[in-house]
Amino acid sequence: MTDTSAVLERLRRTTDSIIGEADLLQRLASDRPLRIKYGVDCTAPFLHLGHAVNLWMMRQLQDLGHQVVFLLGDLTTRIGDPTGRSETRPVLTPAEIDANAAAFTEQVGLVLRTSPDVFEVRRNSEWYDAMDTATLLGLFSQVTHAQLMARDMFRTRIAEGREIGLHELIYPVLQGYDSFAVGSDLTIVGTDQLFNEQMGRQFQQRLGIPPQVVITSTITPGLDGGPKQSKSLNNFVALTDTPRDKFGKLMSLPDSLVEVYARVYTELPLDAVAALADAAAQGGPPARDAKLRLASAVVTRYHGAGAARTEQDAFLNTFTHREEPTDIPEVPVGRTPASLIQLLRLARPADSNSELRRLIQQGAVSVGGAKKTDPEELVDLSTPATLRSGRRTWHRLTPPT
């Protein structure tokens, strides 16, 4: 097996399809570093394990000297990508776009190398702000109405009598031209972006450069076994989750998903992945042990082997031996009683009131080991007490000494 074939074989582990495979083999065999387009709109950044599949494939190529062009779609964010949406998306302000762009850059750095030799940051406002109307209309003239109406989400909206903004119709055109503007050799995307990236291939060919290769990556179900990972469905493992949260969430995975999660989200050898799948199919303790190894492999990938050992020990002590964690974060409180919902706000400031009330309604909140179901119940704060919210989250309520 040649080196080029080995690279491609490694990418196939998390690949759904390759458009232009022969071109990719030829380009990998050349001495020229590939330019790999990674485009994002600057909406609120939220990257989870599913998004990271593409990032790890790009990281593999970066390690071989190829360059990721991180394209921030600040102009197209003002338009709004209609992909997967049944309604027009609200348009963000320039200040919101800038803040989200900074946060996106920080999150992708959890996987990608960001040294200038293999990482370049661009914004598509660079060419669109300078483009005159005649040139823009020339781009639109290269795309037909029939092509755009081939998108299933547009057809669905029309069938259901919902409006489509003209700015949404031109979004695929602008994203396609981005590929020409940055000289993309390769892009790695989810299948929902294939239409837009095929548009990129069309523009590159018509404007006189070789078309980019498009790799679509494997999409897995969410933690609950339902749709793909989503913030709204709370069935995700975020890249910014702590090692403890990553480990605990993966231990809740249905046994039937152990194989695909191990194959897509870890670097375990494929024979080890097959062994985990066999163990998970047995249920009971073998399935639990398979998930322990899966969770350890994921945490190791992002945080190192030491963190994985720590979290496995903590999980076993807490959920197998029923022990309270030893490293509970402290939340300073006053001595006077406070309502349960007020204490949860102190302990979990990033969560909304509705999320906190949902935890209480689900019976997932306890103080000092006693379950609490009334958000307005006053809690005695004269002595330290342990607040538990959810299966994996503890806080020590500590009044002043």
C-alpha positions in Angstrom: 0.0 0.0 0.0 1.4 3.4 -1.0 1.6 6.3 1.4 -1.1 8.0 -0.7 -3.4 5.0 -0.4 -2.7 4.8 3.3 -3.8 8.4 3.8 -7.0 7.8 1.9 -7.7 4.6 3.7 -7.4 6.4 7.0 -9.8 9.1 5.9 -12.3 6.5 4.8 -12.9 5.4 8.4 -15.1 8.5 8.8 -16.1 9.1 5.2 -19.5 8.7 3.6 -18.6 9.6 0.0 -15.8 11.3 -2.0 -16.6 13.4 -5.1 -13.5 13.5 -7.2 -11.6 10.6 -5.6 -9.1 10.2 -8.6 -8.2 13.9 -8.3 -7.6 13.5 -4.5 -5.2 10.6 -5.1 -3.3 12.7 -7.7 -3.1 15.7 -5.5 -2.0 13.8 -2.4 0.8 12.2 -4.6 2.1 15.6 -5.6 4.5 17.7 -3.6 2.1 20.6 -3.3 0.4 21.2 0.0 -3.4 21.1 -0.5 -5.7 24.0 0.5 -8.5 22.5 2.5 -11.5 24.8 2.8 -13.3 24.8 6.1 -16.1 27.3 6.0 -18.4 28.3 8.8 -21.1 31.0 9.2 -20.5 33.1 12.2 -23.6 32.1 14.1 -23.3 31.3 17.8 -20.5 28.7 18.0 -21.4 25.3 19.2 -19.2 22.4 18.2 -19.8 18.9 19.3 -18.2 15.5 18.6 -20.2 15.3 15.3 -18.6 18.5 14.0 -15.2 17.3 15.2 -15.3 14.3 12.7 -14.4 16.8 9.9 -11.9 18.6 12.1 -10.0 15.4 12.9 -9.8 14.5 9.2 -8.4 17.9 8.5 -6.0 17.5 11.4 -4.7 14.3 9.8 -3.9 16.2 6.6 -2.4 19.1 8.5 0.0 16.7 10.1 1.2 15.8 6.6 1.8 19.5 5.8 -1.5 20.4 4.1 -3.2 23.7 5.0 -6.6 24.4 6.4 -8.2 27.6 5.1 -10.6 28.5 7.9 -13.2 30.6 6.1 -15.4 32.8 8.3 -18.5 33.5 6.4 -19.1 37.0 7.8 -20.8 38.2 4.7 -22.9 35.1 4.2 -23.8 35.1 7.9 -25.6 38.4 7.1 -27.7 36.5 4.5 -28.3 33.3 6.5 -27.8 29.7 5.3 -31.2 28.1 4.7 -29.8 24.5 5.1 -32.0 22.5 7.3 -34.2 25.4 8.2 -38.0 25.6 7.6 -38.0 29.4 8.3 -35.8 32.4 7.4 -33.0 32.8 9.9 -32.6 36.1 11.8 -29.7 38.3 10.6 -27.0 39.0 13.1 -25.3 42.4 13.8 -21.7 43.0 12.8 -20.7 43.0 16.5 -22.4 39.6 17.1 -20.7 38.2 14.0 -17.2 39.4 15.3 -17.8 37.9 18.7 -18.9 34.6 17.3 -16.0 34.5 14.9 -13.5 34.8 17.8 -15.3 32.1 19.7 -15.3 29.8 16.7 -11.6 30.2 16.1 -11.0 29.3 19.8 -13.1 26.1 19.6 -11.6 24.8 16.3 -8.2 25.2 18.0 -9.2 22.3 20.3 -8.6 20.0 17.4 -6.8 21.8 14.5 -3.3 23.1 14.5 -3.4 26.8 14.3 0.2 27.6 13.4 0.4 29.8 10.2 2.2 27.2 8.1 -0.9 24.9 8.2 -3.8 27.3 9.2 -5.0 30.4 7.3 -8.0 32.5 8.4 -10.0 34.3 5.7 -13.3 36.1 5.7 -15.6 36.1 2.6 -16.3 39.8 3.0 -12.8 40.3 1.6 -14.1 39.6 -1.9 -17.8 40.3 -1.6 -17.4 43.8 -0.2 -15.1 44.7 -3.1 -17.3 43.0 -5.8 -19.2 45.3 -8.1 -22.8 44.6 -9.1 -22.0 43.6 -12.6 -19.6 40.9 -11.4 -22.1 39.6 -8.9 -24.8 39.4 -11.5 -22.4 37.6 -13.7 -22.1 34.9 -11.0 -25.8 34.6 -10.7 -26.1 34.2 -14.5 -24.2 30.9 -14.2 -26.8 29.2 -12.0 -30.3 28.3 -13.1 -33.6 28.4 -11.1 -34.0 24.7 -11.8 -30.6 24.0 -10.1 -31.6 25.9 -7.0 -35.0 24.3 -6.8 -33.3 20.9 -6.7 -32.6 21.5 -3.0 -35.1 19.5 -1.0 -35.5 22.2 1.7 -36.6 24.7 -0.9 -39.1 22.2 -2.4 -40.4 21.4 1.0 -41.0 25.1 1.9 -42.8 25.6 -1.4 -45.0 22.6 -0.9 -46.0 23.7 2.5 -46.7 27.3 1.4 -43.8 28.9 3.3 -41.8 31.8 1.9 -38.3 31.7 0.6 -36.3 34.9 0.6 -34.3 35.8 -2.5 -31.3 36.2 -0.3 -31.6 32.5 0.7 -31.8 31.4 -2.9 -28.5 33.0 -3.6 -26.7 31.6 -0.5 -25.5 28.4 -2.3 -24.1 30.6 -5.1 -22.1 32.7 -2.7 -20.8 29.6 -0.8 -19.9 28.0 -4.1 -17.9 31.0 -5.3 -16.0 31.0 -1.9 -14.3 27.8 -3.1 -13.0 29.6 -6.2 -11.9 32.7 -4.2 -9.7 30.7 -1.7 -8.4 28.2 -4.3 -9.9 25.2 -2.5 -8.4 21.8 -3.4 -10.6 19.9 -0.9 -13.4 20.5 1.5 -14.8 18.1 4.1 -18.4 18.6 5.0 -21.6 16.9 6.2 -23.9 15.6 3.6 -26.3 18.6 4.2 -23.6 20.8 2.6 -23.0 18.7 -0.5 -25.3 20.8 -2.7 -23.5 24.0 -1.9 -20.0 22.5 -2.4 -21.0 21.0 -5.7 -21.8 24.5 -6.7 -18.3 25.3 -5.7 -17.0 22.7 -8.1 -19.1 24.2 -10.9 -17.8 27.7 -10.4 -14.2 26.5 -10.2 -14.5 24.6 -13.5 -16.2 27.5 -15.3 -13.7 30.1 -14.0 -10.7 28.0 -15.1 -9.3 26.2 -12.1 -9.5 22.5 -11.1 -12.6 21.6 -9.1 -12.3 20.9 -5.4 -12.7 17.4 -4.1 -15.6 17.1 -1.7 -15.6 14.5 1.1 -18.8 14.0 3.0 -18.3 12.6 6.5 -20.2 10.0 8.6 -23.1 11.4 10.6 -24.0 9.5 13.8 -27.2 9.5 15.9 -27.3 11.6 19.1 -26.7 10.2 22.5 -30.3 9.2 22.8 -30.2 7.1 19.6 -32.4 9.6 17.8 -31.5 12.4 15.4 -27.9 13.7 15.0 -26.4 15.6 17.9 -28.2 18.9 18.6 -28.2 21.5 21.3 -31.9 21.8 21.2 -32.4 18.1 21.8 -29.6 17.9 24.5 -28.2 14.8 22.9 -24.7 15.9 22.3 -21.1 15.9 23.7 -19.7 19.4 23.2 -16.0 20.0 22.5 -16.0 22.4 25.4 -17.5 19.9 27.8 -15.2 19.1 30.8 -13.6 15.7 30.8 -16.1 14.6 33.4 -19.1 15.7 31.4 -17.7 14.0 28.2 -17.1 10.8 30.1 -20.5 10.8 31.9 -22.5 11.6 28.8 -20.8 8.8 26.8 -21.6 6.3 29.6 -25.3 7.1 29.0 -25.1 5.9 25.3 -27.4 3.1 24.2 -25.5 -0.2 23.8 -26.4 -0.3 20.1 -24.3 2.8 19.4 -21.1 1.8 21.0 -19.6 0.4 17.7 -20.3 3.5 15.5 -19.2 6.0 18.2 -16.0 4.0 18.8 -15.3 3.9 15.0 -16.1 7.5 14.3 -15.1 9.4 17.5 -11.9 7.5 18.6 -8.7 6.2 17.1 -9.0 2.7 18.6 -7.9 0.0 16.1 -10.8 -1.4 14.1 -10.3 -4.8 15.6 -10.7 -3.2 19.1 -13.8 -1.4 17.9 -15.3 -4.8 16.7 -14.5 -6.3 20.1 -16.3 -3.4 21.8 -19.3 -3.9 19.6 -19.4 -7.6 20.5 -19.2 -6.8 24.2 -22.0 -4.1 23.9 -24.3 -6.6 22.2 -24.1 -8.8 25.3 -25.6 -6.2 27.6 -25.0 -6.0 31.3 -21.4 -5.7 32.7 -19.7 -6.4 29.3 -21.7 -3.5 27.7 -20.8 -1.3 30.7 -17.1 -2.1 30.3 -17.3 -1.4 26.5 -18.7 2.0 27.2 -16.0 2.6 29.8 -13.3 2.0 27.2 -15.2 4.1 24.6 -15.5 7.0 27.0 -11.8 6.7 28.1 -10.7 6.7 24.4 -12.7 9.9 23.7 -11.5 11.7 26.8 -7.9 10.6 26.0 -8.2 12.1 22.5 -9.2 15.5 23.8 -7.6 15.7 27.3 -5.0 13.0 27.6 -4.7 9.6 29.2 -4.3 11.0 32.7 -7.6 12.8 32.5 -9.3 9.7 31.2 -8.0 7.5 34.1 -9.2 10.2 36.6 -12.6 10.3 35.1 -13.0 6.5 34.9 -12.1 6.2 38.5 -14.5 9.0 39.5 -17.3 7.4 37.5 -16.8 4.0 39.0 -16.6 5.4 42.5 -19.7 7.5 42.0 -22.0 5.2 40.0 -20.7 1.8 40.9 -19.6 2.2 44.5 -22.2 5.0 45.2 -19.6 7.4 46.5 -19.8 11.2 46.4 -17.0 12.7 44.2 -14.1 14.1 46.2 -13.4 17.2 43.9 -16.8 19.0 44.1 -16.6 22.7 43.2 -17.7 25.0 46.0 -20.4 27.6 45.6 -20.2 30.4 48.3 -23.7 31.3 49.7 -25.0 33.4 52.5 -26.3 32.0 55.9 -30.0 33.0 55.3 -32.2 30.5 53.5 -32.5 30.8 49.7 -34.9 29.2 47.3 -33.9 26.1 45.4 -34.1 27.8 42.0 -31.8 30.7 43.3 -29.2 28.2 44.4 -29.3 26.4 41.1 -28.7 29.8 39.3 -25.6 30.3 41.5 -24.3 26.8 40.7 -25.2 26.7 37.0 -25.1 30.3 35.8 -24.9 29.2 32.1 -28.2 27.4 32.2 -31.5 29.1 31.5 -34.3 29.3 34.1 -36.4 26.9 32.0 -33.5 24.4 32.0 -33.1 24.6 35.7 -36.8 24.2 36.4 -36.9 21.2 34.1 -34.1 19.5 36.2 -36.2 20.1 39.3 -39.4 18.8 37.6 -37.6 15.7 36.5 -36.6 14.9 40.1 -32.9 15.4 39.3 -32.1 17.9 42.1 -31.2 17.0 45.7 -29.7 18.9 48.6 -27.9 16.9 51.3 -29.1 13.7 49.6 -32.8 14.7 49.9 -34.7 15.1 46.6 -36.2 18.5 46.0 -39.2 19.1 43.6 -40.3 22.6 44.5 -38.3 25.4 42.9 -39.4 28.0 45.5 -38.6 25.8 48.5 -36.3 27.5 50.9 -33.1 25.7 51.7 -31.3 26.0 55.1 -27.8 27.4 54.5 -26.6 27.5 58.1 -24.2 24.6 57.4 -22.4 23.3 54.3 -24.6 21.0 52.1 -24.1 19.1 48.8 -26.3 20.2 45.8 -26.7 17.6 43.1 -28.3 18.6 39.8 -28.5 15.9 37.2 -26.7 12.6 37.2 -23.2 14.0 37.0 -23.1 17.4 38.6 -22.4 18.3 42.3 -21.7 21.5 44.0 -20.8 22.2 47.7 -22.9 25.0 49.1 -20.6 26.7 51.6 -21.8 29.5 53.9 -19.3 32.0 55.3 -17.2 30.7 58.3 
